[in-house]
């Protein structure tokens, strides 16, 4: 997704994440039913690449081949039940939390409508609940479906009033066959054109965020599987503050494993992190860890602290994807975690 370089307390475009489900299907106009999230959630790597212009809307089948697109890991997404977050009490009705670094988005499927109840920042415990939640799209979904919704928030952040008022529109404007980056087979998909504009005011400063996305939906996929997106931010006088565009998707999805089948191991924090920063990771006492880069080079090893809390120094590792391998006392490995260093 587009990174938000201007994050300030209470700021940031809505975070929308992906869950891949690459199942082959016969080529025909899809009718997509409401997906069911995995019970305990999942993690996935966020990949972004240079912007690709969307094709025009059409009621005839289209073919989108992104198999040759290559990108860079820019973060990790984590999806987990909302009650697992200490901030969930601010988002009544939310069933799930989407986490990308410090940014959280709380959502639920309400009567088939994918609804955002608000956003938060985990680093400073800032919460922005929507007094008018945002419905982004609805299931079941077929070609020609359209939806418009408004959303708003009013709160106080660090003793300053914060307000957000916006509108979003969604239309399924195309359908056809899509090939994901690195894939060798196609998926039947619907494409949705999503436009979101909101104005936020904080501490006497006002900015307008405009996000346009083309989202590709496949059967049994909790979120869109591929994004083409363009973001602009302007001030109250119409001056351009930020402009960014990309295509994005998720890779290396790991489902959470129920207790009794795997040890409950937390996620390293922060993630993404700055190269040289210290990572915190809760491991069972007596365990150890190993850090490996994308090429298989061992970057470091260590042991869990006396009470499980582990501090991992990343100095000298450099930027990129790092795989952290938890190692049990018998030497066997548990489910790995990925961290992006910037």
Protein Blocks (a to p, Z undefined) as FASTA:
>chain_A
ZZdfkbcehiacdddddddddddddddddddddddddfkbpcdddddddddddddddfbd
cdddfklpccddfbdcddddfklpmklmmmghiabdcdehjbccddddeehiacdfbdcd
fklopacddfbdcdfbdcdddehiacdddddddddeehiacddddddddddfbgcdddde
hiabdcddddddddddddddeehiacdddddddddddehiabafbdcdddddddfkopaf
bdcddddddehiacdddehjaccddddddddddehiacdddddehiacddddfkopafbd
cdddfkopacddfehnapaddddddddfkopacdddddddZZ
